[in-house]
Amino acid sequence: MKRIFWICSIFLLSSCGGKDDPPPAPKPEKGVVLHTVMEMNRSEVVPGSHIGCELQSVLQPMPNFSHTIGPEKLTVGSDLPDNQKHPSYPRIKRLQNGLFMMVYHGGLESGQWSRIWYVMGEDYEHWTTPRVLFEPYYATVAGERPAVRFANPEILQLANGDILAVCAQRCVGFRDVEGLNGVVMRRSSDGGKTWSEPKMIWNQQNWEPYLLELPDGRIQCFFTDSDHNTQNSGTAMVESFDGGKTWSGRKRVSRQYKYDYHTTDPDHVKYNGTRIYTDQMPVFKLLPDGKTLCGWLECRLEDPVPADCNDSESYKSYVDMSLVFNDGFDWTALEGDAVGPERRKTNLFHNAGGGYVAVFPSGEVVLSCTSGKYQHLRMADATAQNYFGAKGWTKADAKSFTFPFPKTVKCRWPMAETAGSNLLMAACCSDAEGVHLAMLYLNQRQKAARIDVKEDGNPAEWTTDKGWFLGSESGVELFVRCALSGSRLCFALDCLDENLSAGATIILCKEDGSSPVNIKIGPEGLISSSASGASASASEAESASGAKGWVAEAGIPISSLGVSEGTTLRCYVMLEEGSTRTPFAFADGSTPSSWQTLSL
């Protein structure tokens, strides 16, 4: 009954005009500027500003930024073997100059990867011609010519602007040869135009290096350790205290016991009687408390091999995800049979792998991984231990995850990284299609700015660039800002809408869900409202790049909401295009507790 009541209320409220509405404000003069979402959120973010309410934040898909780049655009050279033309393992960072940099390796599976490529982009859609960052070559070992290849690239821009690129260097068939296997690094001091010669910072077989710069200036490079005898030995780390010029020796920092082979048949079990450890494909981030390092690690687990094992089908192999935490920047080395660190949530998400961590400056933490070969994104609080939608980690928790892309194509090796205060970049790859890219917007609790709003349909006086985003599959985008102007709650709407056919409904209520009012706005201004004294004025507008749409200003007396300054409201915004409705992600129009919050 509650749901029916709310749906009916929304319909009735949107169909009636408000009482005693003021006359429409005069139309502004021509030349009104349309602000796009990429122009917003440029002002400084207060670190940790949303801690305590971060699990109210949601990731809103941005359809205009989701697309696939085919292999033909990301690998150059028709003379390459087919198995080296597939761009895989994409990793993206947004640089200090606003450009995007993506690195990836060519090839599908282990043994087929070859070289590391990189491209630069201004808008997450158009990328430069690919350039090779690490080129394979042939070594000379005991009269043989083994191939030296590269995989698993990662990049990091340091505070001083330098870009470090690392990857795993592997000599096929000669993993024990000095100098031919390890973590190799190159540096650029000019934004990726030129690069230093490759330098090996760890000389031993490895996988999946990952770079992290800490507030004290040290750089830590984590990687999947690979013991010569057992292959897998958890996660290890080397670190630099001089900007990456020199590096420490290896320190094993995270691992859990996997199993111990007990068979004696060398034809079936190679590593007889040896302990095997796991915690691999490491990604570590500093949590908002400024002192805790959080790792989201893949764990390759297998059941113990039976003593009478005659084939590989006699035991199971599977992948889980684990969270580990380290208090402070210094790690305890795991020697002998030691496992650690002690603070962990082991094997949290079953049959999942390929983890990545993103931390928003306002305090939200996003955990990404694949399960069933689809990318899962989950919002966590600032401790990474409480999660949006549910307490557990099961596929049945539909509200726990976002599936931004691809909708029908399975993918692997995903990443998720912040690209500013409210943007999240996501990427993954699939064998035939290439690299799938997506952008998501962090919709979060807003505090109404204090602005003297004219309500004339030209929000040129608006000094805030914070707000909410909605975007539809048709390409229409809506950005909504909130302000308190005297005794009126005002909204500025920037709508990228070439056909001037979209509208927006804003519904407000008290925090407990009572006293709902709404206002419906379109390119012609106020369409309808249930609020006494509501008004809206709109104008056609054009962005700096020539995109067309409309902007509007709307106002409602806070007295008509039955609240006063300092109150917290619940707010529901819905973008409307004919019969198509795009609301806040995970928001139910009949459940105000699922709406965004607005502080007056």
Secondary structure, DSSP 8 states (H G I E B T S, - for coil): -HHHHHHHHHHHHHTS--TT---------S--B---GGGSS-S---TTTTTTSGGG-EEEE-GGG-EEE-HHHH---TTS-GGGSSEEEEEEEE-TTS-EEEEEEE-SSTTT---EEEEEESSSS-B---EEEE--EE--BTTB--EEEEEEEEEEE-TTS-EEEEEEEEETT-TTSTTSSEEEEEEESSTTSS----EEEE-S-EEEEEEEE-TTS-EEEEEEE--TTTS-B-EEEEEESSTTSS----EEEEBEEEEE-----TTT-SSTT-EEEE-BS--EEE-TTSSEEEEEEEEEEE----TT--SGGGS-EEEEEEEEEEESS------TT--B-SSEEEEEEETEEEEEEEE-TTS-EEEEEEETTEEEEEEE-TTSSSBSS-SS--TT-GGG-B--S-SSS--EEEEEEE-SSSEEEEEEEETTTEEEEEEEEEE--EE-EE-----SS-GGG------EEEE-TTS-EEEEEEEEETTEEEEEEEEE-TTS--EEEEEEEETTS-S-EEEEEETTEEEEESSTT-EEEEEEEE-TTS-EEEEEEEEEEGGGGT--TT-EEEEEEEEEETTEEEESTT--TT-GGGSEEEE-
